[in-house]
């Protein structure tokens, strides 16, 4: 650091301070709230009468718990008096998205119609003027004892407390519509092919962006664009210019990297389950170069935003969250992980350290919970 200009040293120190402050706020204030919400949702999920739906709902709170915790991280960057509302809104939205994603992967006579109708529930979550629908209309099972509706209502109630939410509604709904399109067309091998997804994503790709269709599709499936808008809505005086800038940074750049990293880490799991991985479209030669390029574009987009330091923190934490996992260090994925990680700058070390510690904690907790469930003889409790 001694060879750096004074301004660069000050910038690094400011970024390190911001990282430490955000981490403290997350672990001391946001994380305990998320744990309480997940525990409450788990108790409600256990009362779902349909055994398959109950198992899916509980899996979204267990196997996909990290997604919910990550969504709530946006609350650590909001005004203290709205931190609870943002934590609740983002975690409830992500919990609902987790459930809808797993429901859409189940066998259905019409997977496209089923996926679309299911994920239209996310529009209801974000639009306090919308009327409820039968989101299970094309799904073989639907008696969830009001569980999905309860998650959506919790999100709606929380966003109504945010002073600038009315301003972000159009952009938030547009981000959710992209999720609906992606989820309805992202078919598994048993459901069909990606012809419809390719056509939709090609049309949705921003002109002159240099993006491949599957990179646009990945960006469409990311929920980060919704979460960042919910967090921004907690601040009074939000401008239309900032909303537009957030939307353009998170779709396609930050969101695209988010979904592709998720695909990368889940690659073997997806293959085993018959789900297509968008990363596969790169082929073995191009993935590292393209994902490094996408990470660089995401970083540039974050730095261009108002409150740029906050968005740099979000991006670095998101990358570290995925690349600190054991899967990222497996031989086929390691070069891709290294190329993306190299773009993260001075916070790479601290962020990776924090998330590796978290992975150890989750692993220990998972083994403990599995042993408890085995002794009980009940995988749903």
Secondary structure, DSSP 4 states (H G I P E B T S, - for coil): -TTS-HHHHHHHHHHHHHHHHHHHHIIIIIHHHHHHHHHHHHHHHTT-SSHHHHHHHHHHHHTTHHHHHHHHGGGGGS-GGGHHHHHHHHHHHHHHHHHHHHHHTS--TTHHHHHHHHHTHHHHHH-TTPPP--TTTTSS----TTHHHHHHHHHHHHHTT-TTHHHHHHHHHHHHHHHHHHHHH---TTT--SHHHHHHHHHHSPTTS---HHHHHHHHH-SHHHHHHHHHTTSTT--HHHHHHHHHIIIIIIHHHHHHHHHHHTHHHHHHHTPPPGGGGGHHHHHHHHHHHHHHHHHHHHHTSTTHHHHHHHHHHHHHHHHTSGGGGSHHHHHHHHHHHTTSGGGHHHHHHHHHHHHHHHHHHHHHHHHHHHHHT-TT-
